[in-house]
Amino acid sequence: MSKFKLINFLSMVVLAVVCSAAAAAQNQESYVDATQPLGNACIRTAPCQTFAEAIAKTNDGGEIRVLTSGNYGPFTITNKSITVDGFGLGYITVNQLGVDGITINNTTQIVIIRNLTISSQQFSISVNPGNNGITFNNGAGLVLQDCVISGWGNIGVSFQPGASALPSGYGQRLWVQDTTFHQNKVSGVTLKGVPPATLLTEPAKYVQASFDNARFEGNGIALGNGVGIQVNDWVIATINRSNLNSNAVGISMFPNFGGGVQLTNNGHFRGSSNVNLDRSSVSNNLVFGIMVGDGAHASAVLRMNDDVVWDSGSLDITNFGGASKIESYGNNKIGGAFLPPQNPNTNLPQF
């Protein structure tokens, strides 16, 4: 090959690599507009039509922004840290049986969802075609801010991840702020973790869930025994400044772990199902306000501070697990309906 031919050949190789890299380049900020055609570049001047298309064209760690009001369809996020901001304009509405609104299949990434309405087209109080609003299968965590999740035929947010790929000592995390869960058929939120190797002695590996200024209304009414928040095994949930009103059951702590509870070094109890309820209201629920344990598996711990629990259809607080524990700071207001003989008057003062 002559010198000139070699130079031309190398020039073409370099050009091909550059073009290929340009084609593969993704956006740090992507934009969606429901009125635009499919196939756009997802940039501000040529926005995509759907979230699914924008996710494929956005960098790990990038953000997707909504420009106009519209239904941007269900989507799946796989192995990307990404922020989806609806700006109060975007929504996801599903009317197909068994379809989720958002599915998250990550390993060590965090997803942030802001200012988005995620709903199923509810035909009646008992007919909801969509499955879950959000299904979190795995990842480091999920952040929900200023969202509405309503009308789903199963669960509003199913946060039940598999075995964590995170470094030792870290559990998956759910952060919820200023978000409403409304008329989901089974539960507003269901939480469940994976058993750590040494069970009750490794709380850092539990699923950690935090709710601040969240509202749970009308969840589980269609079934008559559904719930606002379902807390299963290997979870520590902190519910702060939140309202759980007019559900079938406000909070259900339903562990399957049969190992009871453990007294920690600081003098408090820890179980496999743990709820810290702080400055919150649990009222006007159809059956129970709060269910603690299930009798056969007494490994639930409820800790209360400055809460109001009253006007439940049956009982305000039920401690079905004899070994499950209720701890109080002595400043709660309880309506007075308890399940004998676990009347918490002795360890849960009325005022």
N, C-alpha and C positions, 0 to 999 in steps of 0.2 A: 504494500500500500504506500502511495506517495505521501510526502509530507503534507501537501495541500489537502489530499483526500482524508488523511488522518485528522487534520484540524477541523475539516467540515464535519466529519463523523462525530468528533468530540463535542463540537458546538451543538449538533442536533441532540446528543444525549443530554447535555446540560439544559437545553431548552425544554426537552421532554420532562426532565425532573422538576424544573421550575413550574411548568404548566400543571404537572400532576400535583405539586405541593399547593399551588394556588387553588386547584379544584377541590382539594381536600380541606382547605382552610375553613374554619368555622367561626361563627360570630361570638364575641364576648357578650354582646347585647343583641337579642333578636326581638322582632316585633310581629304581632299577628293582627289581622283585620279580616273579619268574617266575610267582608264583601269582595275580597281579592281572590284571584284564581290560584289554584294549586301550582306549585313549581317555582314560586318566586324565591328570591335569595334570603328572605326574612330580615332584611335590613330596613331602616326607617322609611326609605323611599320606595321599597318593594317588599312589603310585609307578606308573611305567609298567611294561609287561610286557617290552619288548625294548629293546636298545641303539638300534636304528634309530629307534624312536619317541622315545627320550630325546634323541638327537642333534638331532632336528628342533625340540625344545622347549628347547634349551640355548643360552645366549649364546655368542658367540665369546669364547674365553678362559675358559669355564666348565668345570665338572667333573661327571662322572656317577659315582654311587656305587651299588654293589650291596648289597642288604639281605639277600637270602636265596640259598641255593645253587640253581643252575639253569642251563639252557642259554638264553642270551640272543640266540642267532642271529647270523648274519653281518650285517655292516653296512658302509656306505660313508660316509666323511667327505669333504665337498667344501667347500673354502674356509672352514674353521674351525680355529682353534687350540682344542684341547679335550683334557681329561684323562679317561681312562676307567680307573677303579679297581675291580678285581674283589674287593678285600679278601679274597682267597683263597677266595671263595665262587663267584664267577661263572666261567662257561666258555662257549666257543663250540665246538660240535661239528657238523661238516658231514659228511653221508653221500651227497651228490649229486655226480655226476661233473662235474669242471671248475669247481666253485664255489670261490671264495676265501673265507677267513674274514673278513678285513678288507681294504678297498680304500681308499687314500688318494689323493685328487685335489685337492691344495691348490696354492697359488701361493707365498705367503710365510709360511705358517702352520706351527706346530710341533704335532705330536700326541704325547701321552704316554699310554702303555699300562702299567698297573701291576697286579701280582698277579692275572694272568689266565691261564687255560689255554686254548690255542687249538689244537684238534686235529681231525683227520679220523678218521672211524670206520674203523680199519684192519682189513680182513677177513683179511689174511695179510701176510707180510713183503713180498710183491710186488703186493698189491692194495690200493691206497689211492685212494678215489674223489675226494677233494677235490683242488683244483689247488694254490694257494699259501696258506699260513697268513696271510701279510700281503703285499699287493702295494702298494708305494709307487711311484706313478706320477709324483708331483711334490710340491713343497712345500719349506719351509725345512729341515725335519728331522723325525726320529722318535726318540722315547725309549722304550726297553723296560726295565722294571725288574721283577725277580722274576716272570718269566713262564715258562711251559712251552709250547713249540711243537713238536708231534709228529704223525707219521703222515701227512703230506701227500704226495699223489701226484706233486707236482712239487718245489716249493721251500718251505722253512719261511718265510723272509723274502726276497722278491725286491725288492731296493733298486736299481733301475735307472731313475732318473728321466730325464725328458726335459730339454730346454733350460731352464735356471734363469731364474726371474723375479726373482731376488734382485739386489741392487745389485752392480755390478762388483767382482770380487775375492772374492766369497763363493761357496762351493760348498755343496751340500746335505750334511746331516750325519745320521749314524746313531749313537746312543749306546745301548749294550747293557750292562746290569749285572745280575749274579746271575740269569741266564736260561739255560735248558736247551733245546737243539735235539736232538730224538731221533727217529731212524728216519724221516726225510724221504727220499723216494725218490731225488731228483736231488741236492739239496744242503740243508744246514741254512740257509745264507745265500749269496746270490749278489749281488755288488756290481759295478756298472758305471756310469761317468759319461759325460758328453758331452764331446767334445774341445774344450778351450779354443782360442781363436783362435791363440795362439802356442805351442800344444802343451806341450812339456816345461818352458817357462819360466814357466808360470802355475800352480804347484801349489796356490795358494789357491782356484782354481776347481775342483779335483778334488773328487769325492765323498770326504768325510772320515768314516771309520768307526772307532769306538772300542769295544772289547770288554773288560770288566773282570769277572773271576770268572764267565766264561761256560763252559758245558759243551756239547760237541758229541759225541754218542754214537750210533753205529749208522746214520749218514746214508750214503746211497748204496750200502748193502749189497745191496739188491735188484738194482741194475744191475750191481754188481761194479766200477764205475768212477766212482761218484758221490763226493761230497766233503762234508767238514764245512763249510769256507768256500771259496767260489769267488771269486777276486779277478781281475776282468777289467780293461779299460783305464780310465785316468783315475780311479784310486782310490789313496788313502793309507789303509791300515788299520793300526791299532795294537791288538795283541792282548796283553793284560796279565793275568797270574795266571789263565790259563784252561787248560782241559783239552780236547784234541782226540784222543779215544781211541776205538778200535774202529769207526772209519768205514771206508769203502773207501779213501779218500784223506783225509788230515788237512786239508792246505791245498793248493789248486791255484791257481797264479798263471799265468794264460793270456791274455797280451795279444795283440791283433791288430795293434797299432801296429808298423810295421817300422822305426822311426827309431832303434832302439838306446837307449842310456842316455846321461845327461849328467852330467858332473862339476860339482858345485855349488861355490859360493864357499867353503863350509866344508870342502871336501875329501871330501864324501860323494857317492855316486851317486844319481841320481833317474831312474826310468823312468816308463812309463805305468801299470805295475802295481807297487805298493809295499806291503810288509808289514814292520812293526816288531814283532818277536816278543820279548816280555819276560817272563821268569820263568814260562814256560808249559811244559806237557807235551804232547808229540805222540807217542803210543805205541800199540802193538798195532793199527795200522791194517792193513787187509786187503792192500793193494797197496803204496802209497807213504805215507811220512810227509808229505813236502813236495815238491811239484813246482814248479820255478822255470823259467818260460819254456816255449816249445814248439818251439824250434829255428828255425823259419822266422821267428818274430817275437820277437827277443831283446831285450825291453824291460822285464824284470822285475828288481826289486831287493828282496832279502830281507836284513834286518838283524836279528841275533840277540844277545840278552843273557841269560845265566843260564837257558838252556832245556835241556830234556831231550827228545831225539828218539831213539827206539829201538824195537826189536821189531816193525818193519814186515814184512809178508809178503814183500815183494820188496826195496825199497830205502828207506832212511830219508830221504835227501835226493837228489833228482835235479835236476841243472841241465841241462835239455834245450836251453836257449838258450846258445850259446857266448859271446855278448856280455852275457848277463844276469849280474847280480852278486850275490854273497853277501858281506855284511860281518859281522864278528864282533867282540865285545869280548873274546874269548879265554877265556870262562868257561863254555862249554856242554859238555854231555855227550851225545855222539852214539854210536849203537849200532855204527857202523862199516860200514854197507852204503851205498855210494855208486855213482854211475854214472860209470865211467871214460869219458873221461880227465878229467872234471870233479871228481875227488876233491878235496874242500875241505880236506884236511889242511893245505895250505899257507896257506890264509887263514881257516880255521875250526878252531882248536885244539880238541882233544878235551876239555880240562879248563880 
